[in-house]
């Protein structure tokens, strides 16, 4: 290390940067190839239908309405937070049930 000159340091620096960029290119290629891997299909979840209130109780009707409003609010908030709408989500209309 007695005869270590600036030109040797520049050569080592350039070689090190070349190695780093090659590794970054290899990682970019690997990540781009991941899109071709088959995606696992999730089984569709079976949604159990909610029973309609038989007694006509206004409290249970209001809670159902509140749940629907909360669900719509969460859906809209998640779409806005993501910045895009998913292909499987389509909001047709939103109405307040009295």
KESE-197324 format. One record per residue: residue number from 1; residue in one letter; chain; x, y, z of N, C-alpha, C in turn. Coordinates in steps of 0.02 Angstrom, whole numbers, plus 32768, in hexadecimal, padded with zeros to 4 digits. Layout:
! residues N
+-----+------+------+------+------+------+------+------+------+------+------+------+
! pos ! code ! unit !  nc1 !  nc2 !  nc3 ! cac1 ! cac2 ! cac3 !  cc1 !  cc2 !  cc3 !
+-----+------+------+------+------+------+------+------+------+------+------+------+
! NUM !    A !    A !    X !    Y !    Z !    X !    Y !    Z !    X !    Y !    Z !
...
+-----+------+------+------+------+------+------+------+------+------+------+------+
//
This chain:
! residues 98
+-----+------+------+------+------+------+------+------+------+------+------+------+
! pos ! code ! unit !  nc1 !  nc2 !  nc3 ! cac1 ! cac2 ! cac3 !  cc1 !  cc2 !  cc3 !
+-----+------+------+------+------+------+------+------+------+------+------+------+
!   1 !    X !    A ! 8028 ! 7FC5 ! 8000 ! 8000 ! 8000 ! 8000 ! 802B ! 803F ! 8000 !
!   2 !    X !    A ! 806B ! 8038 ! 7FF9 ! 8097 ! 8072 ! 7FF9 ! 8092 ! 8099 ! 7FB7 !
!   3 !    X !    A ! 8086 ! 8076 ! 7F81 ! 8085 ! 8096 ! 7F40 ! 803D ! 809C ! 7F26 !
!   4 !    X !    A ! 800F ! 80AD ! 7F50 ! 7FC9 ! 80B4 ! 7F3D ! 7FBE ! 80FB ! 7F24 !
!   5 !    X !    A ! 7FB1 ! 8102 ! 7EE2 ! 7FAA ! 8144 ! 7EC4 ! 7F61 ! 8156 ! 7EBA !
!   6 !    X !    A ! 7F55 ! 8193 ! 7EA5 ! 7F11 ! 81AA ! 7E98 ! 7EF3 ! 8183 ! 7E5E !
!   7 !    X !    A ! 7F19 ! 8173 ! 7E2D ! 7EFF ! 814D ! 7DF4 ! 7EE8 ! 8107 ! 7E0A !
!   8 !    X !    A ! 7F0B ! 80E8 ! 7E39 ! 7EF4 ! 80A8 ! 7E54 ! 7EB2 ! 80B0 ! 7E79 !
!   9 !    X !    A ! 7EAC ! 80E6 ! 7E9F ! 7E6D ! 80F3 ! 7EC4 ! 7E33 ! 80FF ! 7E96 !
!  10 !    X !    A ! 7E3F ! 8124 ! 7E5F ! 7E0A ! 8131 ! 7E2E ! 7DF6 ! 80EF ! 7E0C !
!  11 !    X !    A ! 7E26 ! 80C5 ! 7DFC ! 7E17 ! 8085 ! 7DDD ! 7DED ! 8058 ! 7E0A !
!  12 !    X !    A ! 7DFF ! 8056 ! 7E4A ! 7DD9 ! 802E ! 7E7A ! 7D93 ! 804A ! 7E83 !
!  13 !    X !    A ! 7D8E ! 808D ! 7E85 ! 7D4C ! 80AC ! 7E8C ! 7D1F ! 809D ! 7E51 !
!  14 !    X !    A ! 7D3A ! 80A3 ! 7E15 ! 7D13 ! 8094 ! 7DD8 ! 7CFE ! 804B ! 7DD6 !
!  15 !    X !    A ! 7D2B ! 801E ! 7DE9 ! 7D1A ! 7FD7 ! 7DEA ! 7CE3 ! 7FC9 ! 7E1E !
!  16 !    X !    A ! 7CE7 ! 7FE9 ! 7E58 ! 7CB4 ! 7FDF ! 7E8C ! 7C70 ! 7FF9 ! 7E75 !
!  17 !    X !    A ! 7C6F ! 8034 ! 7E55 ! 7C30 ! 804F ! 7E3C ! 7C13 ! 8022 ! 7E05 !
!  18 !    X !    A ! 7C3E ! 8006 ! 7DDB ! 7C27 ! 7FD8 ! 7DA7 ! 7C06 ! 7F9A ! 7DC6 !
!  19 !    X !    A ! 7C25 ! 7F80 ! 7DFA ! 7C08 ! 7F45 ! 7E1C ! 7BC4 ! 7F56 ! 7E3A !
!  20 !    X !    A ! 7BBE ! 7F90 ! 7E5A ! 7B7F ! 7FA4 ! 7E78 ! 7B49 ! 7FAB ! 7E43 !
!  21 !    X !    A ! 7B58 ! 7FCC ! 7E0B ! 7B25 ! 7FD5 ! 7DD7 ! 7B13 ! 7F93 ! 7DB6 !
!  22 !    X !    A ! 7B42 ! 7F66 ! 7DAF ! 7B31 ! 7F24 ! 7D94 ! 7B02 ! 7EFF ! 7DC2 !
!  23 !    X !    A ! 7B0D ! 7F03 ! 7E02 ! 7AE0 ! 7EE3 ! 7E32 ! 7A9B ! 7F02 ! 7E2F !
!  24 !    X !    A ! 7A98 ! 7F45 ! 7E28 ! 7A57 ! 7F66 ! 7E22 ! 7A32 ! 7F51 ! 7DE2 !
!  25 !    X !    A ! 7A56 ! 7F49 ! 7DAC ! 7A36 ! 7F33 ! 7D6D ! 7A1D ! 7EEC ! 7D74 !
!  26 !    X !    A ! 7A44 ! 7EC1 ! 7D94 ! 7A2F ! 7E7C ! 7D9F ! 79F0 ! 7E7A ! 7DCA !
!  27 !    X !    A ! 79ED ! 7EA3 ! 7DFE ! 79B1 ! 7EA5 ! 7E29 ! 7975 ! 7EBF ! 7E02 !
!  28 !    X !    A ! 797F ! 7EF1 ! 7DD7 ! 7948 ! 7F0B ! 7DAE ! 792D ! 7ED6 ! 7D7F !
!  29 !    X !    A ! 7959 ! 7EAE ! 7D61 ! 7943 ! 7E79 ! 7D34 ! 791D ! 7E44 ! 7D5B !
!  30 !    X !    A ! 7935 ! 7E32 ! 7D96 ! 7912 ! 7E00 ! 7DBF ! 78CD ! 7E19 ! 7DD2 !
!  31 !    X !    A ! 78C8 ! 7E58 ! 7DE6 ! 7887 ! 7E73 ! 7DF9 ! 7858 ! 7E76 ! 7DBD !
!  32 !    X !    A ! 7871 ! 7E88 ! 7D83 ! 7845 ! 7E8B ! 7D48 ! 782F ! 7E45 ! 7D32 !
!  33 !    X !    A ! 7858 ! 7E12 ! 7D40 ! 7844 ! 7DCD ! 7D2F ! 7810 ! 7DB1 ! 7D60 !
!  34 !    X !    A ! 7809 ! 7DCF ! 7D9A ! 77D8 ! 7DB7 ! 7DCB ! 7791 ! 7DBE ! 7DB2 !
!  35 !    X !    A ! 7784 ! 7DEC ! 7D84 ! 7740 ! 7DF5 ! 7D6B ! 7729 ! 7DB9 ! 7D42 !
!  36 !    X !    A ! 7757 ! 7D91 ! 7D2A ! 7745 ! 7D57 ! 7D01 ! 7738 ! 7D19 ! 7D2B !
!  37 !    X !    A ! 7743 ! 7D1C ! 7D6C ! 7734 ! 7CE3 ! 7D96 ! 76E8 ! 7CDC ! 7D9D !
!  38 !    X !    A ! 76CF ! 7C9F ! 7D9F ! 7686 ! 7C98 ! 7DA6 ! 7670 ! 7CAE ! 7DEC !
!  39 !    X !    A ! 7639 ! 7CD1 ! 7DEC ! 761E ! 7CE9 ! 7E2C ! 75EF ! 7CB4 ! 7E47 !
!  40 !    X !    A ! 75F0 ! 7CAC ! 7E89 ! 75C3 ! 7C7B ! 7EA7 ! 757D ! 7C98 ! 7EA8 !
!  41 !    X !    A ! 754E ! 7C6F ! 7E94 ! 7508 ! 7C86 ! 7E92 ! 74EA ! 7C7B ! 7ED7 !
!  42 !    X !    A ! 74CC ! 7CAF ! 7EF0 ! 74AB ! 7CAA ! 7F31 ! 7464 ! 7C90 ! 7F25 !
!  43 !    X !    A ! 744F ! 7C65 ! 7F52 ! 740B ! 7C4B ! 7F4C ! 73DB ! 7C83 ! 7F5F !
!  44 !    X !    A ! 73A5 ! 7C8A ! 7F38 ! 7376 ! 7CBF ! 7F48 ! 7354 ! 7CB1 ! 7F8C !
!  45 !    X !    A ! 7351 ! 7CE4 ! 7FB3 ! 7332 ! 7CDC ! 7FF5 ! 72E6 ! 7CDD ! 7FED !
!  46 !    X !    A ! 72C6 ! 7CAE ! 800D ! 727E ! 7CAA ! 8009 ! 7262 ! 7CDA ! 803E !
!  47 !    X !    A ! 723D ! 7D0A ! 8026 ! 7220 ! 7D3C ! 8053 ! 71DA ! 7D25 ! 8067 !
!  48 !    X !    A ! 71D1 ! 7D1F ! 80A8 ! 7190 ! 7D09 ! 80C1 ! 7160 ! 7D44 ! 80BF !
!  49 !    X !    A ! 7124 ! 7D39 ! 80A4 ! 70F5 ! 7D71 ! 80A1 ! 70DC ! 7D84 ! 80E6 !
!  50 !    X !    A ! 70D1 ! 7DC5 ! 80EE ! 70B8 ! 7DDD ! 812E ! 706C ! 7DD4 ! 812F !
!  51 !    X !    A ! 7053 ! 7DBF ! 8168 ! 700B ! 7DB7 ! 816F ! 6FEB ! 7DFB ! 8179 !
!  52 !    X !    A ! 6FB2 ! 7E05 ! 8158 ! 6F8E ! 7E44 ! 815F ! 6F6D ! 7E46 ! 81A3 !
!  53 !    X !    A ! 6F69 ! 7E81 ! 81C1 ! 6F49 ! 7E86 ! 8203 ! 6EFE ! 7E76 ! 81FC !
!  54 !    X !    A ! 6EE7 ! 7E46 ! 8223 ! 6EA2 ! 7E30 ! 821E ! 6E74 ! 7E57 ! 824B !
!  55 !    X !    A ! 6E8E ! 7E75 ! 8280 ! 6E63 ! 7E99 ! 82AF ! 6E59 ! 7EE1 ! 829B !
!  56 !    X !    A ! 6E7F ! 7EFA ! 826B ! 6E79 ! 7F3F ! 8256 ! 6E99 ! 7F6E ! 8289 !
!  57 !    X !    A ! 6EC7 ! 7F55 ! 82AE ! 6EE8 ! 7F7D ! 82E1 ! 6F13 ! 7FB2 ! 82BF !
!  58 !    X !    A ! 6F09 ! 7FF1 ! 82D0 ! 6F2D ! 8028 ! 82B0 ! 6F77 ! 8028 ! 82C4 !
!  59 !    X !    A ! 6F87 ! 8010 ! 82FF ! 6FCD ! 8010 ! 8315 ! 6FF7 ! 7FE1 ! 82EA !
!  60 !    X !    A ! 6FDC ! 7FA5 ! 82DC ! 7001 ! 7F76 ! 82B3 ! 7005 ! 7F8E ! 826B !
!  61 !    X !    A ! 6FD1 ! 7FB0 ! 8253 ! 6FD1 ! 7FCC ! 8210 ! 7005 ! 8003 ! 820B !
!  62 !    X !    A ! 700B ! 802C ! 823E ! 703C ! 8062 ! 823E ! 7083 ! 8046 ! 8242 !
!  63 !    X !    A ! 708D ! 8011 ! 8268 ! 70D0 ! 7FF5 ! 826C ! 70E5 ! 7FD6 ! 8229 !
!  64 !    X !    A ! 70B5 ! 7FB8 ! 8204 ! 70C4 ! 7F9D ! 81C2 ! 70D7 ! 7FD5 ! 8193 !
!  65 !    X !    A ! 70B2 ! 800C ! 8197 ! 70C1 ! 8045 ! 816D ! 7105 ! 8063 ! 817E !
!  66 !    X !    A ! 7114 ! 8067 ! 81BE ! 7155 ! 8081 ! 81D3 ! 718E ! 8054 ! 81BB !
!  67 !    X !    A ! 7184 ! 8013 ! 81BD ! 71B7 ! 7FE5 ! 81A5 ! 71C4 ! 7FEE ! 815A !
!  68 !    X !    A ! 718D ! 7FF7 ! 8134 ! 7195 ! 8002 ! 80EC ! 71B9 ! 8043 ! 80DE !
!  69 !    X !    A ! 71A7 ! 8078 ! 8103 ! 71C8 ! 80B8 ! 80FA ! 7212 ! 80B4 ! 810B !
!  70 !    X !    A ! 7222 ! 8090 ! 8140 ! 7267 ! 8088 ! 8153 ! 728D ! 8061 ! 811E !
!  71 !    X !    A ! 726D ! 802E ! 8102 ! 728E ! 8006 ! 80CE ! 729C ! 8030 ! 8090 !
!  72 !    X !    A ! 726B ! 8058 ! 807C ! 7274 ! 8084 ! 8042 ! 72AB ! 80B7 ! 8050 !
!  73 !    X !    A ! 72AB ! 80D3 ! 808C ! 72DE ! 8104 ! 809E ! 7324 ! 80E4 ! 809E !
!  74 !    X !    A ! 732A ! 80A7 ! 80B8 ! 736B ! 8086 ! 80B8 ! 7381 ! 8077 ! 8071 !
!  75 !    X !    A ! 7353 ! 8062 ! 8046 ! 7363 ! 8052 ! 8001 ! 737C ! 8090 ! 7FDC !
!  76 !    X !    A ! 7358 ! 80C7 ! 7FE4 ! 736B ! 8105 ! 7FC2 ! 73AE ! 811E ! 7FDE !
!  77 !    X !    A ! 73B7 ! 811A ! 801F ! 73F6 ! 8131 ! 803E ! 7431 ! 8107 ! 8026 !
!  78 !    X !    A ! 7427 ! 80C6 ! 8020 ! 745E ! 809B ! 8009 ! 746F ! 80A9 ! 7FC0 !
!  79 !    X !    A ! 743C ! 80B6 ! 7F97 ! 7448 ! 80C5 ! 7F50 ! 746C ! 8108 ! 7F49 !
!  80 !    X !    A ! 7459 ! 8139 ! 7F72 ! 747A ! 817A ! 7F6F ! 74C1 ! 8175 ! 7F88 !
!  81 !    X !    A ! 74CC ! 814F ! 7FBD ! 750F ! 8148 ! 7FD9 ! 753D ! 8125 ! 7FA8 !
!  82 !    X !    A ! 7522 ! 80F4 ! 7F84 ! 754B ! 80D0 ! 7F54 ! 7559 ! 80F9 ! 7F16 !
!  83 !    X !    A ! 752B ! 8126 ! 7F06 ! 7535 ! 8152 ! 7ECC ! 7517 ! 8137 ! 7E8C !
!  84 !    X !    A ! 7504 ! 80F8 ! 7E8B ! 74E5 ! 80DA ! 7E50 ! 74AC ! 80AC ! 7E67 !
!  85 !    X !    A ! 7481 ! 809E ! 7E39 ! 744A ! 8070 ! 7E47 ! 745D ! 802B ! 7E2C !
!  86 !    X !    A ! 744E ! 7FF8 ! 7E54 ! 745C ! 7FB4 ! 7E3E ! 742A ! 7FA0 ! 7E08 !
!  87 !    X !    A ! 743D ! 7F6F ! 7DE1 ! 7412 ! 7F5B ! 7DA9 ! 73D2 ! 7F39 ! 7DC2 !
!  88 !    X !    A ! 73D4 ! 7F1A ! 7DFC ! 739A ! 7EF5 ! 7E14 ! 736C ! 7F1F ! 7E40 !
!  89 !    X !    A ! 737B ! 7F5F ! 7E49 ! 7352 ! 7F8A ! 7E73 ! 732F ! 7FBC ! 7E46 !
!  90 !    X !    A ! 72ED ! 7FBE ! 7E4C ! 72C7 ! 7FEE ! 7E25 ! 728E ! 8008 ! 7E50 !
!  91 !    X !    A ! 7291 ! 8048 ! 7E60 ! 725C ! 8067 ! 7E89 ! 7228 ! 8082 ! 7E59 !
!  92 !    X !    A ! 71ED ! 8067 ! 7E5C ! 71B8 ! 807B ! 7E2F ! 7192 ! 80B7 ! 7E4B !
!  93 !    X !    A ! 717C ! 80B1 ! 7E89 ! 715A ! 80E9 ! 7EA9 ! 715E ! 80E2 ! 7EF4 !
!  94 !    X !    A ! 7157 ! 811A ! 7F15 ! 7156 ! 811C ! 7F5E ! 7118 ! 8142 ! 7F73 !
!  95 !    X !    A ! 70EE ! 8122 ! 7F9A ! 70B0 ! 8141 ! 7FB1 ! 70AA ! 8138 ! 7FFC !
!  96 !    X !    A ! 708D ! 816A ! 801C ! 7080 ! 8165 ! 8063 ! 703B ! 8146 ! 806C !
!  97 !    X !    A ! 7038 ! 8111 ! 8094 ! 6FF9 ! 80EE ! 80A1 ! 6FDB ! 810C ! 80E0 !
!  98 !    X !    A ! 6F9C ! 8122 ! 80DB ! 6F7C ! 8140 ! 8115 ! 6F50 ! 810E ! 8139 !
+-----+------+------+------+------+------+------+------+------+------+------+------+
//
